[in-house]
Amino acid sequence: MTARDPELKKDPDLKKDLAATLETRKELGPEYDAELVDAFLEKVDRKLDAAIDRRMRRQSAEMQMAVARGARPNGDGHGPGNFGERFGFAAVSLVLAIPLSAIAVVNAALPGLVVAWAGIVGVNAVHAARLFPWQRRGKRDDASDWD
């Protein structure tokens, strides 16, 4: 029972069980302490499991409602648009920029280099703005699946 879980803190049944366990200890003596503590902890464990199950069901239902309303779930950070994806895209763009720059300079000198880098910057800007078709998440696309 922690202060973070007011359900268990104010549970009258649990308080009664503790009082009964302490009263039984007084009657039976210290030789039954281990059994009494184990029995009480098992009751607490069941209460905690029930409270955790309720909390998990509630959070799951809230997440399902949020997703049904079109919100993106707060996952573990592995979805599209997280830092790793953005960093990877930028790193790949810079790595590919080296040969593209060399090809552009060899074939068109300075104007070719400017055009190549404008393209690189443009692709990264479109990615940052989420304008790629596979990054769009519109309600029209979701609704068309049910029509």
ZICOR-V314287 format. One record per backbone hydrogen bond with DSSP energy under -1.0 kcal/mol. CO is the residue of the C=O (numbers start at 1). NH is the residue of the N-H. If there is no record, write none. Layout:
# ZICOR-V314287
co = {CO | CO}
nh = {NH | NH}
This chain:
# ZICOR-V314287
co = {2 | 5 | 6 | 8 | 11 | 12 | 13 | 14 | 15 | 16 | 17 | 18 | 19 | 20 | 21 | 22 | 23 | 24 | 25 | 29 | 30 | 32 | 33 | 34 | 35 | 36 | 37 | 38 | 39 | 40 | 41 | 42 | 43 | 44 | 45 | 46 | 47 | 48 | 49 | 50 | 51 | 52 | 53 | 54 | 55 | 56 | 57 | 58 | 59 | 60 | 61 | 62 | 63 | 64 | 65 | 66 | 67 | 73 | 79 | 82 | 83 | 84 | 85 | 86 | 87 | 88 | 89 | 90 | 91 | 92 | 93 | 96 | 97 | 98 | 99 | 100 | 101 | 102 | 103 | 104 | 105 | 108 | 109 | 110 | 111 | 112 | 113 | 114 | 115 | 116 | 117 | 118 | 119 | 120 | 121 | 122 | 123 | 124 | 125 | 126 | 127 | 132 | 138 | 139 | 140 | 143}
nh = {5 | 9 | 10 | 11 | 15 | 16 | 17 | 18 | 19 | 20 | 21 | 22 | 23 | 24 | 25 | 26 | 27 | 28 | 29 | 32 | 33 | 36 | 37 | 38 | 39 | 40 | 41 | 42 | 43 | 44 | 45 | 46 | 47 | 48 | 49 | 50 | 51 | 52 | 53 | 54 | 55 | 56 | 57 | 58 | 59 | 60 | 61 | 62 | 63 | 64 | 65 | 66 | 67 | 68 | 69 | 71 | 70 | 75 | 82 | 86 | 87 | 88 | 89 | 90 | 91 | 92 | 93 | 94 | 95 | 96 | 97 | 100 | 101 | 102 | 103 | 104 | 105 | 106 | 107 | 108 | 109 | 112 | 113 | 114 | 115 | 116 | 117 | 118 | 119 | 120 | 121 | 122 | 123 | 124 | 125 | 126 | 127 | 128 | 129 | 131 | 130 | 135 | 142 | 143 | 144 | 146}
